Amino acid sequence: MYDIEKSVREKASEIWDMYYPDELILLCCLKGAFRVTELLVKYLKDYPSLNIEFAKISSYIGKRRGDFYVELFPHNLGEKNVIIVEDVIDSGETIKEVYQLVYNQTESIKIFTLLQKGKKEDITIDFSCFEILDNIFVVGFGLDYNENLRNLNGIYNF
């Protein structure tokens, strides 16, 4: 079983130590990362200059990859410290696309993910809560199957 609360609390402490008191933006990758972003905000609630922004992303149809789409809100993040918050990093293609979209706009970029499938040679994942096997498909805590099951309070093999 995944102790999501404990892992996110520990990562939030690392983030606080790394950035305090600088301005910080959490860039939540919708739809999947909304639950982990909310939990991260809970543990950074006293951070003095925390902002939350959103990127709408889709790259899956059922259990297989589909067409890739990203829409960033706002379109300009300013020269601030940004942490991209993802639910799961699978092939790494989605996070690479989002990273490239914000790369030239920011002071610094870090990557936070709830789940990571295997080690990624060409991506630096700065904050990873859990590593899972490449062949496992999971749902819950924001992760979906055809837009369903995001509401589950834990992470479950599907």
N, C-alpha and C positions, 0 to 999 in steps of 0.2 A: 504494500500500500504506500501511496505517496503522501508524505507529510507536507502538504503544500504551504500551509501557514508558516511552519518552522523555516522552510527553505526560503520563502519570499522574505520573511522577517530578517534572516541572516543576510540576504542579498541587499535589502534596503539599508542595513547597517553599513555594509561595504560602500554602497553608493553615497551615503551620508558622509562617511569618512573621506571619500575621494573628492567630493565636490563642495562641501560646506565651506564658506557661505556663498559660493558663486551661484548665479542664476542657472536653473536647470529646466529642461523641457523633456517630459516623457512623451514620446511619439507612439501612441497606441495604434497598432495595426489591426483595424477592424476586419472582420467582426470577431475573430477568435480570441484576440488578446484583451478584450474588454474586462474579463473577470480577473485576470492576473494583474492588469493595470490598476483596477480598483483596489486590489489587495496591496499592491505596492504603494499606492497613495495612502492607504490606511497606515502603513508603517513609516511613511514620510510626512505624516500630517503636520508635524511641527517644523518642517523645512521652510525657511523664511521666503524663498523665492522659487517656488515650484510651479510650473505651468504644465498643462496637459493639452496636447494637440492630437490630431487624428489623421490616419491615412486609411482610406478604404481600399482593400485589396481582395482580389479573388483570383484563385489559381487552381481550384479543384472542382470536379464534378463527381459526386459520389466519392469513391476511393481513388480515382485517377486524376492526374493533372489535366487541366483544361487550358483555355486561353488565359493569359496573364493580363491583369488590369490593375492599375494603381491610380488613385486620386488623392492628392495631398491637401489637407486643410490645416493651416493656411498654406498658401502657395509659397510664402517666404517665411522662413523660421528665424531670420536674423542671425547675427554672429553670436550664438549662444551655445552652451553645452547641451547636446541632445543624446538621449538614450532611446533607441528604437526598441519598443517592447513587442515581442512576438509570442504567440502561443506555442508554436512548434517550428523548429527549423529541420526540414526534411532534406530535400535535394540541395538547398541553399540558394536556389535561383531567385526566389521571392525576396529574400533578405538582401541579396546583392543588388537587385533592382531598386529597392527602397533606399538602400545605402547610397547608391549613385545619384538618386534624385535629390538627396539632401547634402551630399558631400561638400559641394562648393558654397553652401549657404551658412555653414556653422563653424563655431570655434573648435568643437570636438564632437566626435560621434562614438558612441559605445553601443553594443548590442546586448540586450537582455532577452532571454527566452525561458519559458517554463519548461519546455521539453526540447531535447536535441537528439536527433537520430544519428548516432555515430559521430566520430571526429571529422571535422571539415578542414581539409588542408589549406584551402584558399580563402577561408573566412575566419576572422578573429571574433569569437563569441566571448564577450567579456564577463557576462553573468549568466550562468546556466544552472537552473534548479535541478533538473534530472536528465539523465541520458537513457534513451530507450533503444531497443533493437530496430534496425532498418525495416524489418518485415512486419512490424506490429502497427496496426491502425487503432488509434485510441479516440475516445469521445469523452465529453464532459468537461466541466470547468472552462467553457468557452469553445472547446473543440467540437466540431459537428460532423454529422453524416447527412448530406443533402439538407442542410440548414436545421436539422433536428438534433436534439440531445445536448445542446450547449448548456442547458439549465442544470444538468447534473452537478452535484456538489463535489464530486470526486472525479478521478480520471480512470476510465475503464477500457479494457481491450474490447474491440468490436469485431 
